[in-house]
Amino acid sequence: MRKIHIVTFGCQMNKLDSELAAEALVDAGHMVVPDEHEADTVVFNTCSVRDHAEQRALSRLAGLRGRRLADPDFRLGIMGCFAEREGRELLRRLPYLDFALGTRQFPRIPEVLDELDSRPGDAAKAGRFGEAEEDFPGIGRAHPRGRRRGIQGFVSVMRGCGNHCSYCVVPNVRGGELSRRPEDIAAEVRALALAGTREVTLLGQNIDAYGKREGANLAALFRLIDSEAPPETGLVRIRFVTSHPRDITRELVEAVAALPRMCRHFHMPAQSGSDAVLARMRRGYHRAEYVAKLTMIREILPDSGIASDFIVGFPGETEEDFLATRDLVEKAAFRNCYIFKYSPRPGTPAARELADDVPDGEKKRRNRELLAVQNRVNRERGLRLVGNRLEVLAEGLSARDADRWTGRTGDNLICVFPAPPEGEDLTGRLIRLEVESATPLTLFCRRL
């Protein structure tokens, strides 16, 4: 038996993959531990969306090099998108690394550890990349045991992406779209609910494309989950991410509106407000089409929260292009925005075909300016909400203040409120709060 610690970088899909890897390890008789210092095996689950994420992973790996060289029984591994992108080259470049597993091979981690332990020595290496077997966890079979015990859980409805945005490495490292069977997804959600999960987030790189190749669709999946995991199972909320604007349909939005437990929250990345930049990004829509989708959602669900992503400094982005993006952020009044500076990703069309011609200083300025616009939008919204009463799912003690708890609304507003009296556990309960004050990112509330 090994004691294994998993460090996760990146998106919610990576967090789910780490949970599935941990489940496979526990099933094989190993122990997953919360502290890397008590572990005899450390695994990094990595992200490749931006260069910064890869550099962080390499830095953390290098920090354990001395321990690996000093202790022949200590194992050091890497999995996820970076491992898939680099392949066996990582094992060559980092001689102290024992194994690398790609995005669809991490369930093989127990057998890889067995293989390494059966032939000890510094020369022993293991790598698994590319496609996996049909019973790959999160694709071909349900998880009836309910692997997680937290009040919030993730469920993968599909893997990979069929879009080929010019800047994005995801299709290269996670493969094409592959959707799970609706009945398997519904069974997993029900199992999690019965095990104590109160809020489930359905995951897909482009979740609105769910079932396209298999003759299913996301709206029908929502309705199936709602019927198979009724309120008496304990499930109170269903979220979903991430949406590609092109694939948002009226049927989908109307399904969210018709099902009370569906969260009125859409993560719909725009990436740019300029048609010229959107064309170079190969996003497949114009600004006017994106705005039309925003308008449709808000007509059907006026109280919905819509989040977006933006990349500044994309190749060829002029000041006029950037001002078009800033204008979109000001007018759209997004719930929140994730704003990133462009960095070329190896193997993508943008890296091959477009010069990274926006100076880094200019990227930083545009990043700061766009963040300032979104912070102003958030601040103004927070002031309007003072005095409003909200329904919040209590998540637990605030990480920053031992006297406060934190929770979220269905449309993804973060709320903090005074901790309950000792002995009263609100975890997983829906409670009523009144907003007393606000910052751009947080609502400060009192309990009703």
C-alpha positions as CSV (number, residue, x, y, z in Angstrom):
1,M,0.0,0.0,0.0
2,R,1.2,3.5,-0.9
3,K,0.3,6.8,0.6
4,I,-0.5,9.1,-2.4
5,H,-1.0,12.9,-2.5
6,I,-2.6,14.4,-5.7
7,V,-2.0,18.1,-6.5
8,T,-4.5,19.5,-9.0
9,F,-4.0,22.5,-11.4
10,G,-6.6,23.9,-13.7
11,C,-10.3,23.5,-14.4
12,Q,-13.1,21.6,-12.8
13,M,-12.6,18.7,-15.2
14,N,-9.2,18.3,-13.8
15,K,-10.6,18.3,-10.2
16,L,-13.0,15.5,-11.3
17,D,-10.2,13.6,-12.9
18,S,-8.2,13.8,-9.6
19,E,-11.2,12.4,-7.8
20,L,-11.5,9.6,-10.2
21,A,-7.8,8.8,-9.9
22,A,-8.1,8.8,-6.1
23,E,-11.1,6.4,-6.3
24,A,-9.1,4.0,-8.5
25,L,-6.2,4.1,-6.0
26,V,-8.4,3.5,-3.0
27,D,-10.1,0.6,-4.8
28,A,-6.6,-0.9,-5.4
29,G,-5.8,-0.7,-1.7
30,H,-3.8,2.5,-1.6
31,M,-4.3,5.5,0.7
32,V,-4.9,9.0,-0.6
33,V,-3.5,11.5,1.9
34,P,-4.1,15.3,2.2
35,D,-0.4,16.3,3.0
36,E,2.4,15.7,0.5
37,H,4.9,15.4,3.4
38,E,3.3,12.2,4.7
39,A,3.0,10.7,1.2
40,D,5.5,8.3,-0.4
41,T,4.0,9.2,-3.9
42,V,3.1,12.6,-5.2
43,V,1.2,13.1,-8.4
44,F,0.6,16.4,-10.2
45,N,-2.6,16.7,-12.3
46,T,-1.7,19.4,-14.8
47,C,-3.2,22.0,-17.1
48,S,-1.9,23.2,-20.5
49,V,-4.4,26.0,-21.4
50,R,-1.8,28.6,-20.5
51,D,2.0,28.5,-20.3
52,H,1.8,29.8,-16.7
53,A,0.0,26.7,-15.6
54,E,2.7,24.5,-17.1
55,Q,5.5,26.5,-15.5
56,R,3.8,26.2,-12.1
57,A,3.7,22.4,-12.4
58,L,7.3,22.2,-13.5
59,S,8.3,24.4,-10.5
60,R,6.5,22.2,-8.1
61,L,8.0,19.1,-9.6
62,A,11.5,20.6,-9.4
63,G,10.9,21.3,-5.7
64,L,10.6,17.6,-5.1
65,R,13.6,16.6,-7.1
66,G,15.9,16.4,-4.1
67,R,13.5,14.2,-2.2
68,R,13.1,11.8,-5.1
69,L,16.8,11.5,-5.6
70,A,17.4,10.9,-1.9
71,D,14.7,8.3,-1.4
72,P,14.5,5.4,-3.8
73,D,11.1,4.4,-2.5
74,F,9.6,7.9,-3.2
75,R,7.6,8.1,-6.5
76,L,6.9,11.3,-8.5
77,G,4.3,11.3,-11.3
78,I,2.4,13.7,-13.6
79,M,-0.9,13.3,-15.3
80,G,-3.4,15.4,-17.3
81,C,-3.1,17.8,-20.2
82,F,0.6,18.8,-19.9
83,A,1.5,15.1,-19.6
84,E,-0.6,14.3,-22.7
85,R,0.9,17.2,-24.7
86,E,4.5,16.5,-23.9
87,G,4.2,12.7,-23.8
88,R,7.4,10.7,-23.3
89,E,9.5,13.8,-23.8
90,L,8.6,14.7,-20.2
91,L,10.1,11.5,-18.9
92,R,13.3,12.2,-21.0
93,R,13.6,15.8,-19.9
94,L,12.9,15.1,-16.2
95,P,15.0,12.1,-15.1
96,Y,13.7,12.2,-11.6
97,L,10.1,11.7,-12.9
98,D,8.8,8.2,-12.5
99,F,5.6,8.2,-14.6
100,A,3.4,10.3,-16.9
101,L,-0.3,9.6,-17.7
102,G,-2.3,11.3,-20.3
103,T,-5.8,12.7,-20.0
104,R,-7.6,9.4,-20.8
105,Q,-5.1,7.1,-19.1
106,F,-5.0,8.3,-15.5
107,P,-7.3,5.4,-14.3
108,R,-4.3,3.2,-15.1
109,I,-2.4,4.7,-12.1
110,P,-2.7,1.7,-9.8
111,E,-1.2,-0.7,-12.4
112,V,1.5,1.8,-13.3
113,L,2.6,2.0,-9.6
114,D,2.5,-1.8,-9.4
115,E,4.7,-2.0,-12.5
116,L,7.2,0.5,-11.1
117,D,7.4,-1.3,-7.7
118,S,8.0,-4.6,-9.5
119,R,11.1,-3.3,-11.2
120,P,12.7,-0.7,-8.9
121,G,15.6,1.4,-9.9
122,D,16.2,4.9,-11.4
123,A,15.9,3.5,-14.9
124,A,12.3,2.4,-14.4
125,K,9.8,4.7,-16.1
126,A,6.2,4.4,-17.2
127,G,4.1,6.4,-19.6
128,R,0.5,6.0,-20.9
129,F,-1.0,8.3,-23.4
130,G,-3.7,8.5,-26.1
131,E,-7.0,6.7,-26.1
132,A,-8.2,4.5,-23.2
133,E,-10.5,1.5,-23.0
134,E,-14.3,1.8,-23.4
135,D,-14.9,1.6,-19.7
136,F,-12.9,4.7,-19.0
137,P,-14.4,6.3,-15.8
138,G,-16.6,9.3,-16.6
139,I,-17.4,8.0,-20.1
140,G,-18.6,4.5,-20.4
141,R,-19.9,3.5,-16.9
142,A,-21.7,5.0,-14.0
143,H,-20.3,5.2,-10.5
144,P,-23.2,3.8,-8.3
145,R,-21.2,3.9,-5.1
146,G,-21.2,7.7,-5.0
147,R,-17.4,8.2,-4.8
148,R,-17.5,11.6,-3.1
149,R,-19.1,12.6,0.2
150,G,-19.0,16.4,-0.1
151,I,-22.1,18.6,-0.5
152,Q,-20.9,19.6,-4.0
153,G,-19.9,17.1,-6.6
154,F,-18.8,17.0,-10.3
155,V,-20.2,14.7,-13.0
156,S,-18.6,14.5,-16.4
157,V,-21.3,14.3,-19.2
158,M,-18.8,14.3,-22.0
159,R,-15.1,14.6,-22.8
160,G,-13.1,16.4,-25.4
161,C,-14.0,19.2,-27.8
162,G,-15.1,19.3,-31.4
163,N,-14.3,22.9,-31.9
164,H,-10.9,24.0,-33.1
165,C,-10.4,27.5,-31.8
166,S,-7.1,28.7,-33.1
167,Y,-5.6,29.5,-29.7
168,C,-6.8,26.4,-27.8
169,V,-4.9,23.2,-27.0
170,V,-7.8,21.3,-25.5
171,P,-8.7,19.2,-28.7
172,N,-5.0,18.2,-28.9
173,V,-4.8,17.0,-25.3
174,R,-8.3,15.9,-24.5
175,G,-9.4,14.6,-27.9
176,G,-12.7,14.9,-29.8
177,E,-16.1,15.0,-28.3
178,L,-17.3,11.8,-26.7
179,S,-20.6,11.9,-24.7
180,R,-21.7,9.5,-22.0
181,R,-25.1,7.6,-22.1
182,P,-27.8,9.7,-20.5
183,E,-28.9,6.9,-18.2
184,D,-25.4,6.5,-16.8
185,I,-25.1,10.2,-16.1
186,A,-28.5,10.2,-14.3
187,A,-27.6,7.1,-12.3
188,E,-24.4,8.8,-11.1
189,V,-26.1,12.0,-10.1
190,R,-28.7,10.0,-8.2
191,A,-26.0,8.0,-6.4
192,L,-24.2,11.1,-5.4
193,A,-27.4,12.7,-4.2
194,L,-28.2,9.7,-2.0
195,A,-24.6,9.8,-0.6
196,G,-25.2,13.4,0.6
197,T,-24.3,15.6,-2.4
198,R,-26.6,18.6,-2.4
199,E,-25.3,20.4,-5.6
200,V,-24.0,18.7,-8.7
201,T,-22.1,20.4,-11.5
202,L,-22.3,18.7,-14.9
203,L,-19.0,19.1,-16.8
204,G,-18.0,19.3,-20.5
205,Q,-15.4,21.2,-22.4
206,N,-18.3,22.3,-24.6
207,I,-21.3,21.0,-22.7
208,D,-23.9,22.4,-25.0
209,A,-22.7,20.0,-27.7
210,Y,-23.6,17.0,-25.5
211,G,-25.0,14.2,-27.5
212,K,-24.7,15.7,-31.0
213,R,-23.1,12.6,-32.4
214,E,-25.2,10.2,-30.3
215,G,-28.6,11.7,-31.1
216,A,-29.1,13.2,-27.6
217,N,-29.2,16.8,-26.3
218,L,-28.5,18.6,-23.1
219,A,-32.0,19.9,-22.5
220,A,-33.3,16.3,-22.5
221,L,-30.5,15.3,-20.2
222,F,-31.5,18.0,-17.7
223,R,-35.1,16.7,-17.7
224,L,-33.9,13.1,-17.2
225,I,-31.7,14.0,-14.3
226,D,-34.5,16.0,-12.7
227,S,-36.8,12.9,-12.9
228,E,-34.2,10.3,-11.8
229,A,-32.9,12.3,-8.9
230,P,-36.0,14.0,-7.5
231,P,-35.9,16.4,-4.5
232,E,-36.4,13.6,-2.0
233,T,-32.9,12.3,-2.8
234,G,-31.5,15.4,-1.2
235,L,-30.3,17.1,-4.4
236,V,-31.2,20.8,-4.4
237,R,-29.1,22.3,-7.2
238,I,-27.8,21.3,-10.7
239,R,-25.2,23.4,-12.4
240,F,-23.5,23.0,-15.8
241,V,-20.3,24.4,-17.5
242,T,-18.9,25.3,-20.0
243,S,-21.1,26.7,-22.8
244,H,-20.0,27.6,-26.3
245,P,-22.1,30.5,-27.5
246,R,-22.8,28.9,-30.9
247,D,-24.5,25.9,-29.3
248,I,-26.7,27.7,-26.8
249,T,-30.3,27.0,-27.9
250,R,-33.7,28.3,-26.9
251,E,-34.7,24.7,-26.0
252,L,-31.8,24.6,-23.6
253,V,-32.6,27.9,-21.9
254,E,-36.2,27.0,-21.6
255,A,-35.3,23.7,-20.0
256,V,-33.3,25.6,-17.4
257,A,-36.2,27.9,-16.8
258,A,-38.7,25.1,-16.4
259,L,-36.7,23.0,-13.9
260,P,-36.6,24.8,-10.5
261,R,-33.4,23.1,-9.3
262,M,-31.4,24.1,-12.4
263,C,-29.1,27.0,-11.5
264,R,-29.8,30.2,-13.5
265,H,-26.1,30.6,-14.3
266,F,-24.4,30.4,-17.7
267,H,-20.7,30.4,-18.3
268,M,-20.6,31.5,-21.9
269,P,-17.1,32.7,-23.0
270,A,-17.0,35.5,-25.6
271,Q,-13.2,35.7,-25.8
272,S,-13.4,39.0,-27.7
273,G,-15.8,41.8,-28.7
274,S,-14.2,42.3,-32.1
275,D,-15.4,40.5,-35.2
276,A,-11.9,40.6,-36.7
277,V,-10.3,39.0,-33.6
278,L,-13.2,36.4,-33.4
279,A,-12.5,35.4,-37.0
280,R,-8.8,34.9,-36.3
281,M,-9.7,32.9,-33.2
282,R,-12.0,30.7,-35.3
283,R,-14.8,31.1,-32.8
284,G,-17.6,30.5,-35.4
285,Y,-19.8,33.5,-34.5
286,H,-19.9,37.3,-34.8
287,R,-20.3,39.7,-31.9
288,A,-23.9,40.4,-32.9
289,E,-24.7,36.7,-32.7
290,Y,-23.2,36.5,-29.2
291,V,-25.2,39.5,-28.1
292,A,-28.4,37.9,-29.5
293,K,-27.7,34.8,-27.3
294,L,-27.3,37.1,-24.3
295,T,-30.6,38.8,-25.1
296,M,-32.4,35.5,-25.5
297,I,-31.2,34.2,-22.2
298,R,-32.2,37.3,-20.3
299,E,-35.6,37.5,-22.0
300,I,-36.4,33.9,-20.8
301,L,-34.5,34.2,-17.5
302,P,-34.3,37.8,-16.4
303,D,-32.7,36.8,-13.1
304,S,-29.9,34.7,-14.6
305,G,-26.2,35.3,-14.1
306,I,-23.9,35.1,-17.2
307,A,-20.2,34.8,-16.9
308,S,-17.7,35.1,-19.7
309,D,-14.0,34.7,-20.6
310,F,-11.8,37.1,-22.6
311,I,-8.3,36.9,-24.1
312,V,-6.5,40.2,-24.5
313,G,-3.5,40.7,-26.7
314,F,-4.4,38.0,-29.3
315,P,-2.3,38.2,-32.4
316,G,-3.2,41.2,-34.5
317,E,-5.5,42.8,-31.8
318,T,-5.4,46.5,-32.4
319,E,-6.5,49.2,-29.9
320,E,-9.8,49.5,-31.8
321,D,-10.3,45.7,-31.3
322,F,-9.6,46.0,-27.6
323,L,-12.0,48.9,-27.3
324,A,-14.7,46.8,-28.9
325,T,-14.1,44.1,-26.2
326,R,-14.2,46.7,-23.4
327,D,-17.5,48.0,-24.9
328,L,-19.0,44.5,-24.8
329,V,-17.9,44.0,-21.2
330,E,-19.4,47.4,-20.2
331,K,-22.7,46.8,-22.0
332,A,-23.2,43.1,-21.2
333,A,-23.0,43.5,-17.4
334,F,-21.6,40.0,-16.9
335,R,-21.8,38.3,-13.5
336,N,-18.1,37.9,-13.7
337,C,-15.3,37.6,-16.3
338,Y,-12.1,35.5,-16.4
339,I,-9.6,37.7,-18.3
340,F,-6.3,36.3,-19.6
341,K,-3.3,37.6,-21.5
342,Y,-2.7,35.6,-24.7
343,S,0.2,33.2,-24.7
344,P,0.9,30.9,-27.7
345,R,0.2,27.2,-27.0
346,P,2.4,24.7,-28.9
347,G,0.6,22.8,-31.6
348,T,-2.3,25.3,-32.0
349,P,-3.1,27.1,-35.4
350,A,-2.5,30.5,-33.7
351,A,1.0,29.5,-32.6
352,R,1.8,28.1,-36.1
353,E,0.3,30.8,-38.3
354,L,0.0,34.1,-36.3
355,A,2.8,36.3,-35.0
356,D,2.5,37.0,-31.2
357,D,2.8,40.7,-32.1
358,V,1.2,42.5,-29.1
359,P,3.9,43.6,-26.7
360,D,3.7,42.1,-23.2
361,G,3.4,45.5,-21.6
362,E,0.4,46.3,-23.8
363,K,-1.2,42.9,-22.9
364,K,-0.8,43.8,-19.2
365,R,-2.4,47.2,-19.7
366,R,-5.4,45.8,-21.5
367,N,-5.8,43.1,-18.9
368,R,-5.8,45.6,-16.1
369,E,-8.2,47.9,-17.9
370,L,-10.7,45.1,-18.7
371,L,-10.5,43.9,-15.1
372,A,-11.2,47.4,-13.8
373,V,-14.3,47.6,-16.1
374,Q,-15.6,44.3,-14.8
375,N,-14.9,45.3,-11.2
376,R,-16.9,48.5,-11.7
377,V,-19.8,46.4,-13.1
378,N,-19.6,44.1,-10.1
379,R,-19.4,47.0,-7.6
380,E,-22.5,48.7,-9.1
381,R,-24.4,45.4,-9.0
382,G,-23.4,44.8,-5.4
383,L,-24.7,48.2,-4.3
384,R,-28.1,47.5,-6.1
385,L,-28.4,44.2,-4.1
386,V,-28.0,45.8,-0.7
387,G,-31.3,45.1,1.2
388,N,-32.2,42.2,-1.1
389,R,-33.0,38.8,0.3
390,L,-31.3,35.8,-1.2
391,E,-31.5,32.0,-1.0
392,V,-28.0,30.6,-0.4
393,L,-26.5,27.1,-0.2
394,A,-24.2,27.2,2.9
395,E,-20.8,25.7,2.1
396,G,-18.9,26.0,5.3
397,L,-16.4,28.2,7.2
398,S,-14.8,31.1,5.3
399,A,-11.2,30.5,4.4
400,R,-10.4,34.1,5.4
401,D,-12.4,34.7,8.5
402,A,-13.1,32.2,11.2
403,D,-16.1,34.2,12.4
404,R,-17.9,33.9,9.1
405,W,-19.4,31.2,6.8
406,T,-19.6,31.3,3.0
407,G,-22.2,30.1,0.5
408,R,-23.5,30.8,-3.1
409,T,-26.7,31.7,-4.7
410,G,-28.0,29.7,-7.6
411,D,-26.8,32.4,-10.0
412,N,-23.3,32.1,-8.5
413,L,-23.1,35.1,-6.2
414,I,-20.6,34.6,-3.3
415,C,-22.1,35.4,0.1
416,V,-20.5,35.5,3.5
417,F,-22.4,35.7,6.8
418,P,-21.9,35.4,10.5
419,A,-21.0,31.9,11.6
420,P,-23.9,30.0,13.3
421,P,-23.8,29.2,17.0
422,E,-21.6,26.4,18.1
423,G,-23.3,23.1,17.5
424,E,-25.4,24.3,14.6
425,D,-24.2,22.8,11.3
426,L,-25.6,24.6,8.3
427,T,-23.4,22.7,5.7
428,G,-25.5,21.9,2.7
429,R,-28.6,23.7,3.8
430,L,-30.5,26.3,1.9
431,I,-30.7,29.4,4.0
432,R,-32.2,32.9,3.7
433,L,-29.8,35.9,3.9
434,E,-30.2,39.7,3.5
435,V,-27.4,41.7,1.8
436,E,-25.9,44.4,4.1
437,S,-22.9,45.5,2.0
438,A,-20.8,44.4,-1.0
439,T,-17.4,44.4,-2.7
440,P,-16.9,43.6,-6.4
441,L,-16.6,39.9,-5.6
442,T,-18.5,39.3,-2.3
443,L,-21.8,40.0,-0.7
444,F,-21.8,40.5,3.1
445,C,-25.0,39.3,4.6
446,R,-27.0,38.7,7.7
447,R,-29.0,35.5,8.3
448,L,-32.8,35.9,8.4
